[in-house]
């Protein structure tokens, strides 16, 4: 059987609550959160509710993803993102968001220009991490693969140049 410990609570001020869990215990002070102004309701969800404008062409720079062998690890039942992949996603997302890209509303084509390094030599492996990066930054709809995908060597420096354009079927 569980014993219920009585709590005594009193509020001498409007923004602070003091809770004493039991006799002889040190009182806990709990600050109430100040109410913030609510965002205007648009009746839309997901990317449609995003304040950034819809763009026909978006060009951003991002660091190359980790090597293919370090993207996912097996946890006993299935494959999950590795810590290296999560750290890359966080760092790359901060860099992409700082460039203030627009967003895509529908189908898109992705073109990648990569510097020739050991990390960029497997083009097929670069597609999934970069789609997850753009989804996290809310540039594209989550999980939507590109209708056209092309990768080429030629960038200067150590960053990838991602060009996402609106896809129009021929």
C-alpha positions in Angstrom: 0.0 0.0 0.0 1.3 3.4 -0.9 1.3 6.2 1.7 0.2 9.5 0.4 2.4 12.3 1.7 0.4 15.5 2.2 1.7 18.6 0.5 1.2 22.0 1.8 1.4 24.9 -0.7 0.9 28.6 -0.3 1.5 31.4 -2.7 2.6 34.7 -1.1 3.4 36.2 -4.5 1.6 35.9 -7.8 4.7 34.5 -9.7 6.2 32.2 -7.0 4.8 29.1 -5.4 6.5 27.6 -2.4 5.9 23.9 -1.9 6.8 22.1 1.3 6.8 18.3 0.7 6.9 17.1 4.3 7.5 18.4 7.8 11.2 19.3 8.3 12.0 19.3 4.6 13.5 22.3 2.9 10.9 24.3 1.0 11.0 24.3 -2.8 10.5 27.5 -4.7 8.8 27.1 -8.1 8.7 30.0 -10.4 5.6 30.3 -12.7 6.3 30.7 -16.3 5.3 34.1 -17.7 2.7 33.9 -20.4 4.0 34.7 -23.9 2.1 36.1 -26.7 0.7 33.3 -28.9 1.7 33.0 -32.5 -1.0 34.0 -34.9 -3.2 31.0 -35.8 -3.1 30.3 -39.6 -5.1 27.1 -39.6 -2.2 25.5 -41.5 0.3 22.9 -40.2 3.8 21.7 -41.1 5.6 23.6 -43.8 2.4 25.4 -44.8 2.4 27.2 -41.5 6.1 28.2 -41.8 6.6 32.0 -42.0 9.4 31.6 -44.5 8.4 32.3 -48.1 8.1 29.6 -50.7 11.0 29.7 -53.1 11.6 28.3 -56.6 15.3 28.0 -56.1 17.3 27.6 -52.9 21.1 27.5 -52.7 22.8 26.6 -49.4 26.3 25.5 -48.3 26.7 22.6 -45.9 29.5 20.4 -44.6 29.8 17.0 -46.1 28.1 14.1 -44.2 30.1 11.5 -42.3 31.4 8.4 -44.2 28.8 5.8 -45.0 30.1 3.3 -42.4 29.5 5.9 -39.6 25.9 6.9 -40.5 23.9 4.2 -38.7 24.6 1.6 -36.0 22.8 -1.6 -35.1 21.2 -1.5 -31.6 20.3 -5.2 -31.5 16.9 -4.9 -33.2 17.4 -2.4 -36.0 19.6 0.4 -37.3 19.5 3.8 -35.7 21.4 7.0 -36.4 24.9 7.1 -34.9 26.1 9.8 -32.5 28.5 11.0 -35.3 25.5 11.4 -37.7 23.4 13.2 -35.0 26.3 15.6 -34.3 26.7 16.3 -38.0 23.0 16.9 -38.4 22.9 19.4 -35.5 26.0 21.3 -36.7 24.9 21.3 -40.4 21.3 22.4 -39.4 22.7 25.4 -37.5 24.8 26.4 -40.5 21.9 25.9 -43.0 19.4 27.8 -40.9 21.9 30.7 -40.5 21.7 31.1 -44.3 17.9 31.7 -44.0 16.8 29.5 -46.9 13.3 29.6 -48.2 11.2 26.4 -48.4 9.8 24.1 -51.1 6.1 23.5 -51.3 6.1 20.4 -53.6 8.3 18.3 -55.8 11.9 19.3 -56.1 15.2 18.6 -57.9 18.4 18.5 -55.9 21.8 19.2 -57.3 25.0 18.8 -55.3 28.4 20.2 -56.1 31.0 18.6 -53.9 34.8 19.1 -53.5 36.7 16.0 -54.4 37.7 14.5 -51.1 37.6 11.1 -49.4 34.3 12.0 -47.7 32.5 12.9 -50.9 33.6 10.0 -53.0 30.4 7.9 -52.5 27.7 10.0 -54.2 24.9 7.5 -53.6 25.4 7.6 -49.8 25.1 11.5 -49.7 21.5 11.6 -50.8 19.8 10.3 -47.6 21.7 12.4 -45.0 21.2 15.6 -47.0 17.5 14.9 -47.4 17.3 14.5 -43.6 19.2 17.7 -43.1 16.9 19.7 -45.4 13.9 18.1 -43.7 15.2 19.1 -40.2 15.7 22.7 -41.4 12.1 22.6 -42.8 13.3 23.4 -46.4 11.5 20.3 -47.8 8.6 18.2 -46.6 9.8 15.4 -44.2 10.9 12.3 -46.0 10.1 13.5 -49.5 12.7 12.3 -51.9 13.8 14.5 -54.9 12.3 13.9 -58.3 15.7 14.6 -59.8 19.0 14.1 -58.1 22.5 15.0 -59.5 25.9 15.2 -57.9 29.1 16.5 -59.5 32.6 17.4 -58.4 33.9 20.9 -58.6 33.3 22.9 -55.4 35.9 25.1 -53.9 36.8 24.7 -50.2 35.5 21.9 -48.1 31.7 22.5 -48.3 28.9 21.1 -50.4 26.8 23.4 -52.4 23.2 22.3 -52.4 20.8 23.7 -55.0 17.2 22.8 -54.6 14.8 23.9 -57.4 11.2 23.4 -58.0 10.6 20.3 -60.1 8.4 20.7 -63.1 7.5 17.5 -65.0 8.5 17.6 -68.7 
